[in-house]
Amino acid sequence: MTFSYSKLKKIAFLLLALPTLVFAVGFLRLWVALPVAALLIFAYIWSIRREKEEAEEYQLSLRPWQLLVLLLIISLWCAMSGLGNLYYQSSDWAARNAIFRDLIRFDWPVVYNVSGSALVYYIAFWLPAALFGKLAAFFGADIGHAFAVGNIALLVWSILNMLVIVLLVLLYVRAHSVKRFFITLAIFIGFSGLDIVGALCHRIFGVEIPYHLEWWTSYQYTSMAACLGWVFNQAIPAWLTIICFLHEKKMRNYAFLLVLCAACAPLPCIGLAVYMLVTLIVRAVRACREKRIPELLKEVLTPQNLIATAILLPIWLTYYMTNLAVSADRGLLISEPDRLALGALLALAAIAVGIAVLLYLKKREWIYAAVVGATLLVLALWGNSNLEVNRKYLIAVLLEAVVYLALLAWGYRKTLLYRVAFFSAIFCPLFSIGTAFDFCMRASIPTVFIFMILSIQFLFEHEDVITLRCEVPAQKRVPRVLCFLLIAVLLVGSVTAMREFFTGFYAVATEGKLAVVNDHIYTFNRTFEGVRYGAALNFTAAGYWETAFFRFFAK
């Protein structure tokens, strides 16, 4: 069976657009829902149109048995991550099960009569599957059976998304052989930073190794396996958006993709927006030099981008601000410095990034960009006077990002994608939302994904060097060593995924059953106290009736 981006793109964009379409029809007033739905459908149709330069594109051929193996592996991975409520679930699933049950149980938008609040969270990915649960309830099923139907639908929905994601990854890295097919799958599932190294270093100083390895540091770059097992509702749509972004040759769908991603995963969307914004700046500078501004504007100001920016984005922003408005103290902060330091840091960082872009355009040597990167690092440490925090930050960045940046620099240091990943990896941990570290964990998802893609590409580009058994030519010695080092790093990093799977195995063996479901919250239609009250603020909004979304847009 043959696949190309133009074919898979239709399905991928549909999967990204469907949650927003369901949200519009289910949550908005009729006079708002109808035009929004119509414009979204129009934007989707316009976004999948093929242009002349897309006539010739790379096609990937997979045998039927490969597709069957791919489907089985993805289905097993999704089920073992907790989807479908058929296996062990991590601690984050308590809230996610409650959210999904409330979406099935209550009318949309979900309003709680006990707590006097509304459900306001990144709910979009659940919505298509929740429809099946609501349909079961409509035909007389009780909430238990309706919830079970919804969970099976959620599992199928997730598998479908993951199948398209992996096919697009296979296509992007040109995994045309059976060997490349399995290598890509293995790296995709097992990719992670060197969490086990950080955990072992802490063990030397008497700190117990956590059952979730990535808890060894607060500055977490979440692995692929942990993303699916803990925050599937953000990771899956984010991965799909990122791989579509990598495939897109022009910017005519950038804003459309970004807003559809924001509907399900706002924080990963911010991380991806950096890549798109820098790409726009670079192309804008080139267009000015070559006097092709009209062509650039035509490429950017497409109907789908305008509809996403002017219509869809304001609706999603007002919805999310309903939650943020009740806890204004959780604004975007740099880790512990004051607001003046934040302003100075961002201003200097903007200047440094601008210099880096100019160096890229002038095709200067990498040493200049390295100097800029070192400057940014100094600025980051200057912005945080706490030596203990700086130490943790440096160790985390070294083990989670720098190790990949160093190994991949030889092949990709002059590419824009690598350079943006470089700055993103350094700066992402410096931001947090209030006292939590969710921003780093989720906004880093695009960068972790891109590290994974570049690692696969690097190995495939030097495949002949790895398998070389005779005397190695001088020009191939460096990539050969780098490939072996990269393989070693990937193997060590995969311990994180193995630990995630082992945790599930252990829980199932201990409980004596497969479905070790984490569902103790059950519903947010209750009064929370203590720690749970603080956690509930992440998912609900008090005083929702005074907000713009519920006053003007919601049913």
C-alpha positions as CSV (number, residue, x, y, z in Angstrom):
1,M,0.0,0.0,0.0
2,T,1.3,3.4,-1.0
3,F,1.2,6.6,1.2
4,S,2.0,10.2,0.4
5,Y,1.6,13.3,2.4
6,S,-1.1,14.7,0.2
7,K,-3.2,11.6,0.9
8,L,-2.5,11.4,4.6
9,K,-2.9,15.1,5.0
10,K,-6.6,14.9,4.3
11,I,-7.1,12.5,7.2
12,A,-4.7,14.3,9.5
13,F,-6.3,17.7,9.1
14,L,-9.7,16.1,9.5
15,L,-8.6,14.5,12.8
16,L,-7.3,17.9,14.0
17,A,-10.4,19.8,12.9
18,L,-13.0,17.4,14.2
19,P,-12.7,18.3,18.0
20,T,-13.2,22.0,17.2
21,L,-16.2,21.2,15.0
22,V,-17.8,19.1,17.8
23,F,-17.0,21.9,20.3
24,A,-18.6,24.5,18.1
25,V,-21.8,22.5,17.6
26,G,-22.0,21.2,21.2
27,F,-20.9,24.2,23.2
28,L,-21.8,27.3,21.3
29,R,-25.1,29.1,20.8
30,L,-26.8,28.3,17.5
31,W,-26.2,31.7,15.9
32,V,-22.4,31.3,16.7
33,A,-22.1,27.5,16.1
34,L,-23.5,27.5,12.5
35,P,-21.2,30.1,11.0
36,V,-18.2,28.8,12.9
37,A,-18.8,25.3,11.8
38,A,-19.4,26.4,8.2
39,L,-16.2,28.5,8.2
40,L,-14.2,25.6,9.8
41,I,-15.4,23.2,7.1
42,F,-14.5,25.8,4.4
43,A,-11.0,26.3,5.9
44,Y,-10.5,22.5,6.0
45,I,-11.4,22.1,2.3
46,W,-9.1,25.0,1.4
47,S,-6.2,23.7,3.5
48,I,-6.1,20.3,1.7
49,R,-6.0,21.7,-1.8
50,R,-2.9,20.7,-3.7
51,E,-0.7,23.1,-5.5
52,K,1.2,22.6,-8.7
53,E,4.6,22.2,-6.9
54,E,3.1,19.4,-4.8
55,A,2.5,17.2,-7.9
56,E,5.6,15.2,-7.3
57,E,6.2,14.0,-3.8
58,Y,7.9,11.1,-2.0
59,Q,5.7,8.0,-1.6
60,L,6.1,5.3,1.0
61,S,5.1,1.7,0.2
62,L,4.2,-0.6,3.1
63,R,3.2,-4.2,2.8
64,P,-0.1,-5.4,4.2
65,W,1.7,-7.3,7.0
66,Q,3.6,-4.1,8.0
67,L,0.3,-2.2,8.3
68,L,-1.1,-5.0,10.4
69,V,2.0,-5.0,12.7
70,L,1.8,-1.3,13.0
71,L,-1.9,-1.4,13.9
72,L,-1.2,-4.1,16.5
73,I,1.7,-2.3,18.1
74,I,-0.1,1.1,18.3
75,S,-3.2,-0.6,19.7
76,L,-1.2,-2.4,22.3
77,W,0.7,0.8,23.2
78,C,-2.4,2.8,23.5
79,A,-4.2,0.2,25.7
80,M,-1.1,-0.2,27.9
81,S,-1.1,3.6,28.4
82,G,-4.5,3.4,30.0
83,L,-6.7,4.3,27.1
84,G,-10.0,2.3,27.0
85,N,-9.8,1.7,30.8
86,L,-8.5,-1.8,30.0
87,Y,-5.1,-1.7,31.8
88,Y,-3.1,0.1,34.4
89,Q,-3.5,3.9,34.6
90,S,-1.1,6.5,36.0
91,S,-2.1,9.0,38.8
92,D,-3.1,11.6,36.2
93,W,-5.9,9.4,35.0
94,A,-8.0,10.1,38.1
95,A,-8.8,13.6,36.8
96,R,-8.9,12.6,33.2
97,N,-11.5,9.8,33.9
98,A,-13.6,12.4,35.8
99,I,-13.4,14.9,33.0
100,F,-14.4,12.3,30.4
101,R,-17.3,10.9,32.5
102,D,-18.6,14.5,33.1
103,L,-18.5,15.2,29.3
104,I,-20.7,12.1,28.8
105,R,-22.9,12.6,31.9
106,F,-23.7,16.3,31.7
107,D,-25.1,18.7,29.1
108,W,-22.5,20.8,27.2
109,P,-21.0,23.1,28.2
110,V,-20.6,21.2,31.5
111,V,-21.8,23.2,34.5
112,Y,-21.7,21.8,38.1
113,N,-24.6,22.6,40.3
114,V,-22.9,21.3,43.5
115,S,-19.7,23.4,43.3
116,G,-21.3,26.2,41.2
117,S,-18.4,26.0,38.7
118,A,-18.0,25.0,35.1
119,L,-15.6,22.5,33.4
120,V,-12.9,24.5,31.7
121,Y,-9.9,22.5,30.5
122,Y,-8.2,21.1,27.4
123,I,-11.2,18.9,26.7
124,A,-11.3,19.1,22.9
125,F,-9.5,15.7,22.2
126,W,-12.2,13.9,24.3
127,L,-15.2,15.4,22.5
128,P,-15.5,13.1,19.4
129,A,-15.3,10.0,21.6
130,A,-17.7,11.5,24.3
131,L,-20.4,11.7,21.6
132,F,-20.5,7.9,21.5
133,G,-20.9,7.8,25.3
134,K,-23.7,10.3,25.1
135,L,-25.3,8.3,22.3
136,A,-25.3,5.2,24.5
137,A,-26.9,7.2,27.3
138,F,-29.5,8.6,24.9
139,F,-30.6,5.0,24.1
140,G,-31.0,4.2,27.8
141,A,-27.6,3.1,29.0
142,D,-26.7,4.0,32.6
143,I,-23.7,6.2,33.2
144,G,-21.5,3.1,33.8
145,H,-22.3,1.5,30.5
146,A,-22.2,4.8,28.7
147,F,-18.8,5.6,30.2
148,A,-17.5,2.1,29.0
149,V,-18.8,2.8,25.5
150,G,-17.1,6.2,25.5
151,N,-13.8,4.7,26.6
152,I,-13.8,2.1,23.8
153,A,-14.5,5.0,21.4
154,L,-11.7,7.0,23.0
155,L,-9.3,4.1,22.5
156,V,-10.3,3.7,18.8
157,W,-10.1,7.5,18.3
158,S,-6.6,7.5,19.8
159,I,-5.4,4.6,17.8
160,L,-6.6,6.2,14.6
161,N,-4.7,9.4,15.5
162,M,-1.6,7.5,16.4
163,L,-1.7,5.4,13.2
164,V,-1.8,8.6,11.1
165,I,1.0,10.1,13.2
166,V,3.3,7.1,12.8
167,L,2.6,6.8,9.1
168,L,3.5,10.5,8.6
169,V,6.7,9.9,10.7
170,L,7.6,6.9,8.5
171,L,7.0,9.0,5.5
172,Y,9.0,11.9,6.7
173,V,12.1,9.9,7.6
174,R,11.7,7.7,4.5
175,A,11.5,4.4,6.2
176,H,11.2,2.5,3.0
177,S,12.8,-0.8,4.2
178,V,11.6,-3.3,6.8
179,K,14.7,-2.5,8.9
180,R,13.9,1.2,8.9
181,F,10.3,0.5,9.6
182,F,11.1,-1.3,12.9
183,I,13.9,1.1,13.9
184,T,11.5,4.0,13.5
185,L,8.9,2.3,15.7
186,A,11.4,1.4,18.3
187,I,12.8,4.9,18.6
188,F,9.4,6.5,18.5
189,I,8.1,4.5,21.5
190,G,11.4,4.5,23.5
191,F,12.7,8.0,22.9
192,S,13.6,10.0,26.0
193,G,16.3,12.0,27.7
194,L,18.8,10.4,30.0
195,D,16.4,10.3,33.0
196,I,17.9,7.1,34.4
197,V,21.3,8.9,34.6
198,G,19.8,11.8,36.5
199,A,17.9,9.4,38.9
200,L,21.1,7.4,39.6
201,C,23.1,10.5,40.3
202,H,20.4,11.5,42.8
203,R,20.5,8.0,44.3
204,I,24.2,8.5,45.1
205,F,23.2,11.4,47.4
206,G,20.5,9.3,49.1
207,V,17.4,10.3,47.0
208,E,15.2,7.3,46.1
209,I,14.7,6.6,42.5
210,P,11.0,7.5,41.7
211,Y,8.7,5.0,40.1
212,H,8.1,7.6,37.4
213,L,11.7,8.2,36.4
214,E,11.1,11.7,35.0
215,W,10.3,12.9,38.5
216,W,14.1,13.0,39.2
217,T,13.9,16.7,38.1
218,S,11.4,19.4,38.1
219,Y,12.7,20.5,34.6
220,Q,11.1,17.6,32.8
221,Y,11.3,17.0,29.0
222,T,8.6,14.3,28.9
223,S,9.4,11.2,27.0
224,M,7.1,9.8,24.3
225,A,5.9,6.8,26.4
226,A,5.2,9.1,29.4
227,C,3.3,11.6,27.2
228,L,0.9,8.9,26.0
229,G,0.5,7.4,29.5
230,W,0.0,10.7,31.4
231,V,-1.2,13.4,29.0
232,F,-2.5,11.7,25.9
233,N,-5.1,14.3,25.4
234,Q,-2.4,16.9,24.7
235,A,0.4,14.7,23.3
236,I,-1.5,13.0,20.5
237,P,-2.9,16.1,18.8
238,A,0.4,17.9,19.4
239,W,2.4,15.1,17.7
240,L,0.0,15.1,14.8
241,T,0.3,18.9,14.4
242,I,4.1,18.8,14.6
243,I,4.6,16.1,12.0
244,C,2.2,18.0,9.7
245,F,4.2,21.2,10.2
246,L,7.4,19.3,9.3
247,H,5.8,18.0,6.1
248,E,4.4,21.4,5.1
249,K,6.6,23.1,2.4
250,K,4.8,26.5,2.7
251,M,3.2,28.5,5.5
252,R,-0.3,28.6,4.0
253,N,-1.6,26.2,6.8
254,Y,0.6,27.3,9.7
255,A,-2.0,29.4,11.7
256,F,-4.7,26.9,10.9
257,L,-2.7,24.0,12.3
258,L,-1.6,26.0,15.3
259,V,-5.1,27.0,16.3
260,L,-6.4,23.4,15.8
261,C,-3.6,22.3,18.1
262,A,-4.4,25.0,20.6
263,A,-7.9,23.6,20.9
264,C,-6.5,20.4,22.4
265,A,-3.0,21.3,23.6
266,P,-2.4,25.0,24.3
267,L,1.0,24.5,26.0
268,P,2.5,22.3,23.3
269,C,1.0,24.8,20.8
270,I,3.1,27.6,22.4
271,G,6.3,25.4,21.9
272,L,5.4,24.8,18.3
273,A,4.5,28.4,17.7
274,V,8.2,29.3,18.3
275,Y,9.2,27.2,15.3
276,M,6.6,28.6,13.1
277,L,7.3,32.2,14.1
278,V,11.1,31.9,13.5
279,T,10.3,30.3,10.1
280,L,8.1,33.2,9.3
281,I,10.7,35.8,10.3
282,V,13.4,34.1,8.2
283,R,11.3,33.9,5.1
284,A,10.1,37.4,5.6
285,V,13.7,38.7,5.7
286,R,14.5,36.7,2.5
287,A,11.3,38.0,0.8
288,C,12.4,41.6,1.6
289,R,15.8,41.0,0.2
290,E,14.4,39.4,-3.0
291,K,11.5,41.8,-3.2
292,R,8.9,39.0,-3.0
293,I,6.7,40.5,-0.3
294,P,3.4,40.0,-2.3
295,E,4.2,36.3,-2.8
296,L,4.9,35.9,1.0
297,L,1.7,37.7,1.9
298,K,-0.2,35.4,-0.5
299,E,1.3,32.4,1.1
300,V,0.6,33.5,4.7
301,L,-2.8,35.3,4.4
302,T,-4.7,32.2,3.2
303,P,-8.4,31.7,3.9
304,Q,-7.7,28.9,6.4
305,N,-5.1,31.0,8.3
306,L,-7.4,34.0,8.5
307,I,-10.4,32.0,9.6
308,A,-8.3,30.3,12.3
309,T,-6.8,33.5,13.5
310,A,-9.8,35.8,13.4
311,I,-12.7,33.3,14.2
312,L,-11.5,30.1,15.9
313,L,-8.7,31.5,18.1
314,P,-10.8,34.2,19.9
315,I,-13.4,31.6,20.8
316,W,-10.8,29.2,22.3
317,L,-9.0,32.0,24.1
318,T,-12.2,33.2,25.7
319,Y,-13.0,29.7,26.8
320,Y,-9.5,29.1,28.3
321,M,-9.5,32.5,29.9
322,T,-12.6,31.5,31.8
323,N,-10.3,29.2,33.8
324,L,-7.3,31.5,34.0
325,A,-9.5,34.4,35.3
326,V,-10.2,32.7,38.6
327,S,-6.5,32.3,39.4
328,A,-4.7,35.3,38.1
329,D,-1.7,34.5,40.3
330,R,-0.9,31.6,37.9
331,G,0.5,33.9,35.2
332,L,3.5,33.1,33.1
333,L,6.6,33.5,35.3
334,I,10.2,32.8,34.9
335,S,11.4,30.3,37.6
336,E,11.7,32.5,40.7
337,P,13.2,35.8,39.5
338,D,11.1,39.0,39.8
339,R,9.1,40.7,37.1
340,L,11.8,43.2,36.2
341,A,14.3,40.5,35.7
342,L,11.8,38.7,33.4
343,G,11.4,41.8,31.3
344,A,15.1,42.4,30.9
345,L,15.7,38.7,30.2
346,L,13.1,38.5,27.5
347,A,14.3,41.7,25.9
348,L,17.9,40.5,25.7
349,A,16.8,37.1,24.6
350,A,14.9,38.6,21.7
351,I,18.0,40.5,20.6
352,A,20.1,37.3,20.8
353,V,17.6,35.3,18.9
354,G,17.5,38.1,16.2
355,I,21.3,37.9,15.9
356,A,21.0,34.1,15.6
357,V,18.5,34.5,12.7
358,L,20.8,36.9,10.9
359,L,23.7,34.6,11.4
360,Y,21.7,31.8,9.9
361,L,20.7,34.0,6.9
362,K,24.3,35.0,6.3
363,K,25.4,31.3,6.5
364,R,28.0,32.2,9.1
365,E,30.0,29.5,10.9
366,W,28.3,27.7,13.8
367,I,30.7,29.2,16.3
368,Y,28.8,32.5,16.1
369,A,25.5,30.8,16.9
370,A,27.2,28.9,19.7
371,V,28.4,32.2,21.1
372,V,24.8,33.5,21.0
373,G,23.6,30.3,22.7
374,A,26.2,30.7,25.4
375,T,25.1,34.3,25.9
376,L,21.5,33.2,26.3
377,L,22.5,30.6,28.8
378,V,24.4,33.3,30.9
379,L,21.3,35.5,30.7
380,A,19.1,32.6,31.9
381,L,21.3,31.9,34.9
382,W,21.6,35.7,35.6
383,G,17.8,35.8,35.7
384,N,17.8,33.2,38.5
385,S,20.0,33.9,41.5
386,N,19.2,30.7,43.3
387,L,22.3,28.5,42.9
388,E,20.5,25.3,43.8
389,V,17.9,25.9,41.1
390,N,20.6,26.8,38.6
391,R,22.4,23.5,39.4
392,K,19.3,21.5,38.8
393,Y,18.5,23.4,35.7
394,L,22.0,22.8,34.2
395,I,21.9,19.1,35.0
396,A,18.4,18.6,33.5
397,V,19.3,20.5,30.3
398,L,22.5,18.6,30.0
399,L,20.9,15.2,30.3
400,E,17.6,15.9,28.5
401,A,18.7,18.2,25.7
402,V,22.4,19.0,25.3
403,V,23.3,15.4,24.8
404,Y,21.1,15.2,21.7
405,L,22.1,18.7,20.5
406,A,25.8,17.8,20.7
407,L,25.4,14.5,18.8
408,L,23.2,16.0,16.1
409,A,25.1,19.2,15.6
410,W,27.6,17.6,13.2
411,G,24.8,16.9,10.7
412,Y,22.2,19.6,11.4
413,R,23.8,22.6,13.0
414,K,23.2,24.7,10.0
415,T,19.5,23.9,9.6
416,L,16.9,26.3,11.0
417,L,15.0,23.4,12.7
418,Y,18.0,22.4,14.7
419,R,18.8,26.0,15.7
420,V,15.3,26.7,16.9
421,A,15.3,23.4,18.8
422,F,18.6,24.5,20.4
423,F,17.2,27.8,21.8
424,S,13.8,26.2,22.7
425,A,15.5,23.4,24.7
426,I,17.6,26.0,26.7
427,F,14.8,28.4,27.5
428,C,11.7,26.2,27.9
429,P,12.6,25.0,31.4
430,L,13.0,28.6,32.6
431,F,9.2,29.3,32.4
432,S,6.5,27.9,34.6
433,I,2.8,28.5,35.3
434,G,2.6,29.6,38.9
435,T,4.2,27.1,41.2
436,A,3.9,24.1,38.8
437,F,6.3,23.0,36.0
438,D,3.6,22.1,33.5
439,F,4.8,24.7,31.0
440,C,8.3,23.0,30.6
441,M,6.8,19.5,30.5
442,R,4.2,20.3,27.9
443,A,5.7,23.2,25.9
444,S,8.8,21.0,25.4
445,I,6.8,18.3,23.6
446,P,7.5,19.7,20.1
447,T,11.2,19.9,20.8
448,V,11.4,16.4,22.2
449,F,9.5,15.2,19.1
450,I,11.9,17.0,16.8
451,F,14.9,15.5,18.6
452,M,13.4,12.2,18.0
453,I,12.9,12.9,14.3
454,L,16.4,14.2,13.8
455,S,17.9,11.2,15.6
456,I,16.1,8.8,13.2
457,Q,17.1,10.9,10.2
458,F,20.7,11.0,11.3
459,L,20.9,7.2,11.7
460,F,19.3,6.6,8.3
461,E,21.4,9.1,6.5
462,H,24.6,7.3,7.8
463,E,23.2,3.8,7.6
464,D,26.0,2.6,5.4
465,V,28.6,3.9,7.9
466,I,27.1,2.0,10.8
467,T,27.2,-1.3,9.0
468,L,30.6,-0.8,7.5
469,R,32.9,-3.7,8.4
470,C,36.1,-2.9,6.4
471,E,38.5,-0.1,7.1
472,V,36.5,3.1,7.6
473,P,37.5,6.0,5.3
474,A,38.7,9.2,7.1
475,Q,35.6,11.2,6.0
476,K,33.3,8.7,7.6
477,R,34.9,8.2,10.9
478,V,33.2,11.1,12.7
479,P,29.6,10.2,11.6
480,R,30.3,6.6,12.5
481,V,31.4,7.5,16.0
482,L,28.5,9.9,16.4
483,C,26.0,7.2,15.2
484,F,27.3,4.7,17.7
485,L,27.2,7.3,20.5
486,L,23.6,8.3,19.5
487,I,22.5,4.6,19.5
488,A,24.0,4.3,23.0
489,V,22.2,7.4,24.2
490,L,18.9,6.2,22.7
491,L,19.3,2.8,24.4
492,V,20.0,4.5,27.8
493,G,17.1,6.9,27.3
494,S,14.7,4.0,26.5
495,V,15.0,2.9,30.1
496,T,12.4,5.6,30.9
497,A,9.9,3.9,28.6
498,M,10.8,0.5,30.0
499,R,10.2,1.8,33.5
500,E,6.8,3.2,32.5
501,F,5.8,-0.2,31.1
502,F,7.3,-2.1,34.1
503,T,5.2,0.1,36.5
504,G,2.1,-1.1,34.7
505,F,3.2,-4.7,34.8
506,Y,4.0,-4.5,38.5
507,A,0.6,-2.9,39.3
508,V,-1.3,-5.5,37.3
509,A,0.6,-8.3,39.0
510,T,0.1,-6.8,42.4
511,E,-3.6,-6.2,41.9
512,G,-4.2,-9.5,40.1
513,K,-6.2,-7.9,37.3
514,L,-5.5,-6.0,34.1
515,A,-7.8,-3.0,34.5
516,V,-6.1,-1.2,37.4
517,V,-8.1,1.9,36.7
518,N,-7.4,5.2,38.5
519,D,-10.9,6.7,39.0
520,H,-11.1,7.9,42.6
521,I,-12.2,11.5,41.7
522,Y,-15.1,10.2,39.6
523,T,-16.7,13.6,39.0
524,F,-15.9,17.3,39.5
525,N,-19.5,17.9,40.5
526,R,-18.6,17.9,44.2
527,T,-17.0,20.1,46.8
528,F,-13.2,19.7,47.1
529,E,-11.1,20.6,50.1
530,G,-7.4,20.9,50.9
531,V,-5.0,19.8,48.2
532,R,-7.8,18.5,46.0
533,Y,-9.4,21.9,46.1
534,G,-6.2,23.4,44.6
535,A,-6.0,20.7,42.0
536,A,-9.7,21.2,41.0
537,L,-8.9,24.8,40.0
538,N,-7.0,23.3,37.1
539,F,-10.1,21.9,35.6
540,T,-13.0,24.1,36.8
541,A,-13.9,27.8,36.8
542,A,-15.9,29.5,39.5
543,G,-17.8,32.6,38.6
544,Y,-18.0,31.4,35.0
545,W,-21.2,33.2,34.3
546,E,-19.5,36.5,34.4
547,T,-16.9,35.6,31.7
548,A,-17.1,36.5,28.1
549,F,-17.3,33.0,26.8
550,F,-20.4,32.0,28.9
551,R,-22.0,35.5,28.4
552,F,-21.7,35.7,24.7
553,F,-20.8,32.3,23.1
554,A,-21.9,29.4,25.3
555,K,-25.3,27.8,25.1
